[in-house]
Structure formats: structure tokens, C-alpha cells
Amino acid sequence: MPGRCLVVGSVNTDILLMVPRFAEPGETLLATGMSVIGGGKGANQAVAAARLGAPVLFIAAIGNDPFSEQRYSELEREGIDLRFLARVAGQGGLAFIECNAEGENRIIVAAGANGALEGEGVQRAMRELELCSKDVVLTQLEIPLPAVEAALSIARETGARCVLNATPWADDAADLLRLCDVLVVNALEARQAAGVDREEPIERVATRLVEHVPLVVVTLGGEGALLVTKSERLRCRAPHVPVVDTTAAGDAFTAALAVSLLEGESWEGTIARAVWAGALTVQRPGAQPSLPFRSELEQTIAAFPLVTKRW
């Protein structure tokens, strides 16, 4: 592996409830199952990248509660470098997730310790790491924007490639696009970032975004994904798979893309690998338990190659 994957992001404990359907306002439903597992977009992407073979470092903040201790132990078992994982007083991040019989989910996140991640602390940690052009920095928007900006700024300063998974989208994040080498968004977030309405064709939206970011990747759920640069326009159709839970599918996709950047994969190989990583994840419940390992992903790609077309 020629470089390292540095993830700057959130750590959550996911309280997952399986429900037959989403409740109406004022209605009480009985869950058909429940679990308490590791989550948070930062932690999910760190775990996914580690399972795909990348050397992973993680800058984040956790609380001093029992849930946070469990999260720390799980991340440590994945072989992730946690020397810059800050511990703060109070509760760690929590996510309450409903997953219905069709695999759709609704998520409410309480930031907890994630809100304590500061830009200055991120800058200090990243300078100590002595990043270089071989490294990839991966961040999201579940942490305070100053921390995201610090991560992208230091990455740009050191020549490391900057990947922003701009979710959940916030209008204040628009200024961060100038610092990105790669933008990963779903269709809704792409339209929000471009400032257009829901009727705008997604191909046109992606083409507009690439005026601001060199590489734009738009995930389309069961339809696959688009990858757009100034000179390339690729679409990869997703395989038809049984959907159990879509939680963390986007994180698996983004991590596979980041690992492909580290390894110098072609654009066609990059988008196909990322789409299959997401497709494997949706077939299992939960966030981190559902993330695939490299051997599984490689075997699946070899057995069921995806078609990537230019448009």
C-alpha cells in the first residue's frame, strides 16, 4: 500500500430497531428486533477502509461512557491507529435508527462527544502525522465544520488528496468544496450542493459540480453511481441484491473509493469496486457488522463484474 488513509470524523453508538413499517405520528409500534452496535460515518469509513486493506489512522472524539469504551475496543480490534482519538467528558455520539421491512431507514443523531472535535486539535494531529501526496484524507459532515475545514486545509497544504463525503449536507459546507479533490454525495445532496431543485437531471448536476471539484461521485442507491471529472463521465449500474438494511452502504462505498485512490485503481475499477462494496453492505443488518472485507469484495467482483459505461 503506497499511502495511508486518514479519516477525520464521527463515532456513534447505533441503537438499531427493526420495525415492520415506520410509525405514524402518535403511534406506538413494537420492534421485531434490536441491537446496539458501532456506527458514525467516520468510524464506519475507518473500519471499512481497514477491512479493505488500507493502513488507517482516525482523528475523532469519544465520551467517557460505557458505550464509548465499547466503540474504542471495537476500533482497536480492527487495527486502526487510534493515537489521535480524543476522550472527552460526557456521552459519546448516539444514533437512533429505525429499519423497516424494505430495508429503508430513518436516523436521528445526537452528536455528543463528536461536537467537541475542534479545528485546532485536528490541525495539530495532522501536522504531527506529516502527511504527503501518497496519503488520502477522508472526512464527512457529522462533526463541526471547523474540524472538517481544518482537515481539508491541512490535506491541501501537504499535498494529500482530500475526499469529502458531504453528508449530512449543510449550506455552510458550500465553501468547503474549494478544498476538495473528491466530492462524494448522494443525488439529494448533489442537488443541494449545486443549489438546484429536485427536478434537475442528476447528470447535469454532477457536471455542474465538477466545475468546483476535480472529481465528483454521485451515489444513486439501487441504480448505482456516477463518476465525473473534466474528461470522464462514467456510470456503473448496481447489481440486483436483496436489501436488508441500507445503513452504512454509503460509508462502504466511500471507503472503497478512498482505498482505490490509494492503490491507483482506474476510474472504471474504482467506481465498480465502490458500488459492489455498498451492495454487499445492504444485504446485512447494522452499520459496522455489515461492512465487507477485502477478500469477500474481490471474490464478488471476480464472480460478478459490473458494467461501467461512458455517457
N, C-alpha and C positions, 0 to 999 in steps of 0.2 A: 504494500500500500504506500503510495508516494507521499501522502499528506495525512493530516488529521482532520477530524470533523469536530468542530467546537459548537456545541448547542447552548444557546442562551435562552432560557425560557422558564416555564411554569412547572410546578409539581403539585398534583392534586391527589386526593383520595376520592375515587369514584364510588358512589353508592348507587348501584345499578338495580333497578326494579324492572322485571319483565312483566308486562301487562297485556291483557288481551286486546285492548284498544286504549286510546287516550281518553281520559275522563272529560266530561263536560263541566263547565263552571258550577261549583257547588255539589258535584257528585263525588262519592267515595267509591273507589274500586279496590278489589282485593288483588294483589300482585300474585302472579303464578310462580315467581321465583325471585331471588335476590342474591346479591354478592357485594362484597366490599373489596375493591381492587385498586391497584395503582393506575394513575392517569395523569392528566395535564399534558397539554400539547408539547411542551418542552421535554418532559420526561418520556412521553411516548416516542417522540422522534429520536431521542438519545438512545432508547432501548432498541428501536427498530434499526438504527444505523449500526449499533454494536452487533446485533444479531446478523446483519448483512456483512460483517467482517471489517468494519472501519474501526480504527482507534478513536475513541470518543472521549471528549472532555465536556464537562457540564458545569455551567455557571447558573445558579439558581438559589432560591431561598426556601427553607422549610421551617416549620414551627418546632416547638418542644413538646408536642402532644404525642400520645402513643401511635396515632395514625402516621405522623411524620417519621417516627422511628422505623415503622414498618416499611415506609417508602424508601428510606435510606438503605435499609438492608437489602431490599429488592434491587435497587440500582447498583449497589456494590456487587451483588451476585452476578450481574450482567457484565462485569468487568469494566465499568465506566469509571473514568478518573473523576473523583468527587472532591478533590482538594479545594475547589472554589465553591463548594456548596455551603452557603451561609446558614447558620442556625439562629433563629430569632425567637423572642418570647411570644407565646400565644399559639393559636391554632394554625395549622397548615392549610393550604388550599383545599376546598371541598367542591365536588361536582355531584349534583343530584340528577340522575339520568333515568328517564323512562324509555323503555324499548318495547314497541308494540309487536303484534304477531307478524307484521310485514317486514320487520327489521328496521323500521323508521325509529328515530329517537328524538326526544326533546330533552334539552340540557339546561340546567341552571347552575352557574358557577359562582362560588364565594371565594374571592381572591385570597383571603387570609394572609399568610406569610409572603405570598407572591407579590403583594403590594409593597413589600419592604425592599425589593430589589432596586438598588439605586444606580444611576448612571455612573457616578464616580467610582463605586465599587466594581462595576463591570469594566470600566476603563483600566483600573489598577490591575485587575486579574488578567485582562487580555494583554497588557503590556508585559506582564511577568511571563506570559506564555511565549513571547517572541514569535508571533505568527509570521508566515511567509506566503508566497504566491502558491505554494503547493496545498495550502490549507483551505478548508471551506468553513465559513461561519454561517450557522443556521439559526434563525430566530423567528418568533411569532408575535402576536399582539395580545397574549394573555398576561403580559407583565407591563409595568408602567412604560409609557412611550419614551421617557428619557433613557431608560435602560436599553430599549431597542435601538434608539438613535446612537447611543454610545457604542453598542456592539457593531452596528453597521459602519460607523465613522472610523473606529479603530481598524476594522477589517479593510476598509478602503485605504487607510493610511499605510497599512502593512503590505498591501497587495493581495491579501487573501480574498477569495471570491465570496460575495455576500448573497445569501439566499434568504429572502423574506417570504414567509408563509403568512400573508396578510389577513389573518383571521383571529378573532372576530374583527371585521372591518370597523374603523372609526375614521371620521372625516379628518381628524387631526393627523392621521397617518399619511395623508397625501404627500406631505413634504418629505417623507422618508424614501419615496420612490427614487429620488435622485441619487441615493446612496446604494441602491441595489444593483447587483449584476443579474440576479434571477428573481422573478416575482412568481409565486405560486398562489393561485386563488381559485375558488370555485366560480361558477357562472354568475351567481348573485354578487359576490364580492368583486368580480371583474367589472361588472356594470357600475357598482358603487365607486370603485376606484377611478373609472373613466368618466364618471359623472353623467351617465346616460340612463334612459329608462329601461324597463324590463323588456320592451319590445325590440330593442336594438339587437340585430343578429350577432351572435357571440363571436363569429369570425371577424366581423368588423370591429367589435370591441377589443379583441386581442390585438388586432393590427394597430388600433389607436394606442393601446398601452405600450407597444413596443417602441413607440416614439420617445418614451420616457425611460424604459428599462430594456437593456440589450436582449434579454431572454424572458419571455412570458409564457407560463404554462397554466392552462385553464383546465381544471378537472370538471368532468361532466357526469359524474356518478356512473350509472349503468351504461351511459353512452361512450365512456372512455375519456379521452383528454386531447387537448390541442397543445402543440408546442410551436412557438412563433419567435423568429429572430428577424433581422432586417432582410436576410437572404433565404430563410427556410420557413415553410408553413407545413406542418405535419399534423395529421390526425390519426390517432390509434383507437380503434374500436375495442370496447371492453368485452371480455368473454361472458357468456351467459352462465351464471353460477347461482346456487341457492343463497339467498340473503338471510342471515340470522340476525346480524347487528352491524350497523354501519359505523359505530363508534370507532374512531382511530384509523379508519380507512384512509382518510386524507393524510394522516401522520405517517402511515406506512408508505404511501405514495411519495410524500415529500422527502422522507429519509432515503428511499431508494434512488430518487433523483440526485440527492446530495452525494451519495456513495458513487453513483455513476460519474458525477463530475470529478470526484477524487481519482477515479480509475481511468479517466479519459475515454469513456464509452462514446460511441457515435450517438447522434441525436435520435436516430431510429431505435437503437438499442436502449437508450436512456428512457424514452417515453414508454416503450413496451415493457421494460422492467418495472417501471413505476406503476403502470396500470395493473400488471399482474400482482404486484405487492398489495395494492389496495383490494383487488379481487379476492385474494386469499384471506385477507383480514375480515372481510364482511361475512365470511362463511362460519365465523366462530363468535361467541359472545364475549363481551368485555373489551377493554382497551388493550393494555399490555399483554394479557394472556393470548390475545388473538394475533399478535404480530409475528410474521413468518421469519424463519431462519434462512440463511443463505442457501443451504443445501436444498431445502424444500422449494425455494423460489427458482433456483437453477434447474432443478428436475422438471418443474412445471413448465417453465419456458421452453425447455428442450422438447417436452412431450406435446405441448400445445402452443406453438408460436403464434403470436398475434400479427395481424396485417397492419402495417403503417403506410398511409398514403399521403401524398402531397396534395394540396388544394390551392 
